[in-house]
């Protein structure tokens, strides 16, 4: 990880979010950011650019002293969309109906 030496009081959170937020929940709970600004920060953190090479489910954000789970970032993005925190359930496998199979059943 990189060691960012910056005066966090003078940096804009949108341009240097790692200097202001320690987790996706911190981003969501910031009342000064709009939903699109929160989405920008969280989406940038979810980027493959920050994926830990040996563990792609983790993100290593420059300026943070810890890794963040991709699942936590995606859950925060779902909350912004007004969805629940759980991913949608899996569907029932469906077979495409074949016209020739229907004709054989008659």
C-alpha positions as CSV (number, residue, x, y, z in Angstrom):
1,X,0.0,0.0,0.0
2,X,1.1,3.6,-0.5
3,X,1.6,5.9,2.4
4,X,-0.3,9.1,1.7
5,X,1.0,12.2,3.5
6,X,-1.6,14.8,3.2
7,X,-3.5,17.4,5.2
8,X,-6.9,15.8,5.2
9,X,-8.6,19.0,6.2
10,X,-7.8,20.7,2.9
11,X,-8.5,17.8,0.5
12,X,-11.9,17.3,-1.1
13,X,-13.4,13.9,-0.1
14,X,-14.4,13.2,-3.7
15,X,-10.8,13.4,-4.9
16,X,-9.1,11.8,-2.0
17,X,-11.7,9.6,-0.3
18,X,-9.2,7.4,1.4
19,X,-8.1,10.4,3.4
20,X,-11.6,10.9,4.8
21,X,-13.4,7.5,4.9
22,X,-12.3,4.2,6.4
23,X,-15.1,2.1,5.1
24,X,-18.1,2.0,2.7
25,X,-20.4,2.6,5.7
26,X,-18.5,5.9,6.4
27,X,-19.2,7.0,2.8
28,X,-22.9,6.1,3.1
29,X,-23.3,8.0,6.4
30,X,-21.7,11.2,5.2
31,X,-24.6,13.7,5.0
32,X,-22.6,16.2,3.1
33,X,-22.2,14.0,0.0
34,X,-24.9,13.6,-2.6
35,X,-25.9,10.1,-3.7
36,X,-24.0,10.5,-7.0
37,X,-20.9,11.6,-5.2
38,X,-21.2,8.5,-2.9
39,X,-21.6,6.3,-5.9
40,X,-18.5,7.8,-7.5
41,X,-16.4,7.0,-4.4
42,X,-17.8,3.5,-3.9
43,X,-17.6,2.6,-7.6
44,X,-14.0,3.7,-7.8
45,X,-13.2,1.5,-4.8
46,X,-14.9,-1.5,-6.4
47,X,-12.7,-1.1,-9.5
48,X,-10.5,-4.0,-10.4
49,X,-7.6,-1.5,-10.4
50,X,-7.6,-1.8,-6.6
51,X,-8.1,-5.6,-6.4
52,X,-5.6,-7.5,-4.3
53,X,-3.8,-9.7,-6.8
54,X,-3.8,-12.9,-4.7
55,X,-7.4,-12.2,-3.3
56,X,-9.7,-10.5,-5.8
57,X,-12.5,-10.3,-3.3
58,X,-10.5,-7.6,-1.4
59,X,-9.6,-4.1,-2.5
60,X,-6.4,-2.3,-1.4
61,X,-7.1,1.5,-1.6
62,X,-4.1,3.8,-1.7
63,X,-4.0,5.8,1.5
64,X,-5.8,3.2,3.6
65,X,-4.0,1.1,6.1
66,X,-6.4,-1.9,5.6
67,X,-8.1,-3.7,2.8
68,X,-11.8,-3.5,2.1
69,X,-14.1,-6.4,1.1
70,X,-15.6,-6.0,-2.3
71,X,-18.8,-7.5,-0.9
72,X,-19.1,-4.5,1.5
73,X,-18.6,-2.0,-1.3
74,X,-21.2,-3.7,-3.5
75,X,-23.6,-3.8,-0.5
76,X,-23.2,-0.1,0.0
77,X,-23.9,0.6,-3.7
78,X,-27.1,-1.5,-3.4
79,X,-28.2,0.6,-0.4
80,X,-27.7,3.7,-2.5
81,X,-30.0,2.2,-5.1
82,X,-32.6,1.7,-2.4
83,X,-32.2,-2.1,-2.5
84,X,-31.7,-4.4,0.4
85,X,-28.3,-5.5,1.5
86,X,-28.7,-9.0,0.2
87,X,-28.0,-10.0,-3.4
88,X,-31.0,-11.2,-5.3
89,X,-31.8,-14.9,-4.8
90,X,-30.9,-17.3,-7.6
91,X,-33.6,-18.2,-10.0
92,X,-35.0,-21.6,-10.9
93,X,-33.1,-23.1,-13.9
94,X,-35.3,-22.9,-16.9
95,X,-35.2,-24.8,-20.1
96,X,-36.0,-23.2,-23.4
97,X,-38.9,-24.8,-24.9
98,X,-38.1,-26.5,-28.2
99,X,-40.9,-26.4,-30.8
100,X,-40.0,-29.9,-32.0
101,X,-40.2,-31.3,-28.4
102,X,-43.7,-29.9,-28.0
103,X,-44.8,-31.5,-31.2
104,X,-43.6,-34.9,-30.0
105,X,-45.6,-34.7,-26.8
106,X,-48.9,-34.5,-28.8
